[in-house]
Amino acid sequence: MSRKELKKKVEQTAAAIDAALIEKALRELMREGEDVGGGINAFRLVRYLLREENLTDVEVTWAYRYIKPPLQAALEQLPAYVFFEGD
């Protein structure tokens, strides 16, 4: 995927994020199993939201920067879920 394509996809995904989408994504990912340490890793969630399992860690890190603000806003509306930022 080119950077231009990834940027467009990230922008579209960030604009579409709402509480319902995040809750659905987290439920589906939890059905597949928790990540090491519990919960759902942000990289896994970003890959899921973008529907791109083959993104490199560098691409996911870049995308996460743009997806994080609407993701946090959506999670604030979902009291059953906690956004935990590691060390």
C-alpha positions in Angstrom: 0.0 0.0 0.0 1.4 3.4 -0.9 1.7 6.2 1.6 -1.0 8.2 -0.2 -3.4 5.2 -0.1 -2.6 4.6 3.6 -3.1 8.3 4.4 -6.5 8.3 2.7 -7.6 5.2 4.5 -6.4 6.5 7.9 -8.3 9.8 7.3 -11.5 7.9 6.3 -11.2 5.6 9.3 -10.5 8.4 11.8 -13.6 10.3 10.5 -15.8 7.2 10.9 -14.8 6.3 14.4 -17.6 6.5 17.0 -18.5 4.6 20.1 -20.5 2.0 18.3 -17.8 1.1 15.9 -15.2 0.8 18.6 -17.4 -1.3 20.8 -18.1 -3.7 17.9 -14.4 -3.9 17.1 -13.4 -4.6 20.6 -16.0 -7.3 21.0 -14.9 -9.0 17.8 -11.2 -8.8 18.8 -12.0 -10.1 22.3 -13.8 -13.1 20.8 -10.5 -13.9 19.0 -8.7 -13.7 22.4 -6.9 -11.2 24.5 -3.3 -10.1 23.8 -0.4 -10.9 26.1 -0.9 -8.9 29.3 -4.7 -8.8 28.7 -7.0 -6.6 26.7 -6.5 -5.5 23.1 -3.3 -4.0 21.9 -3.6 -0.7 20.0 -1.6 -2.1 17.1 -4.1 -4.9 16.7 -7.0 -2.5 17.0 -5.6 -0.2 14.4 -4.9 -3.0 11.9 -8.5 -4.2 12.5 -10.0 -0.8 12.0 -8.0 -0.2 8.8 -8.8 -3.8 7.6 -5.1 -4.1 6.9 -3.4 -7.0 8.7 -0.2 -6.7 6.8 0.8 -3.2 7.8 4.3 -2.8 9.2 4.8 -1.6 12.8 6.1 1.7 11.4 2.9 2.1 9.3 0.7 1.2 12.3 2.6 3.6 14.6 2.1 6.4 12.0 -1.6 5.6 11.6 -2.2 5.4 15.3 -1.1 9.0 15.8 -4.1 10.1 13.7 -6.6 7.5 15.0 -5.8 7.9 18.7 -7.8 11.2 19.3 -11.1 9.9 17.9 -10.4 6.5 19.5 -10.0 8.0 23.0 -13.1 10.2 22.5 -15.1 7.1 21.6 -13.8 5.1 24.5 -14.8 7.8 26.9 -18.4 7.1 25.9 -18.0 3.4 26.7 -17.7 3.0 30.5 -17.2 -0.7 30.2 -13.8 -0.2 28.4 -10.7 1.5 29.7 -8.0 3.1 27.5 -4.7 2.1 29.1 -1.5 3.8 27.9 1.6 1.9 28.8 4.9 3.1 30.1 
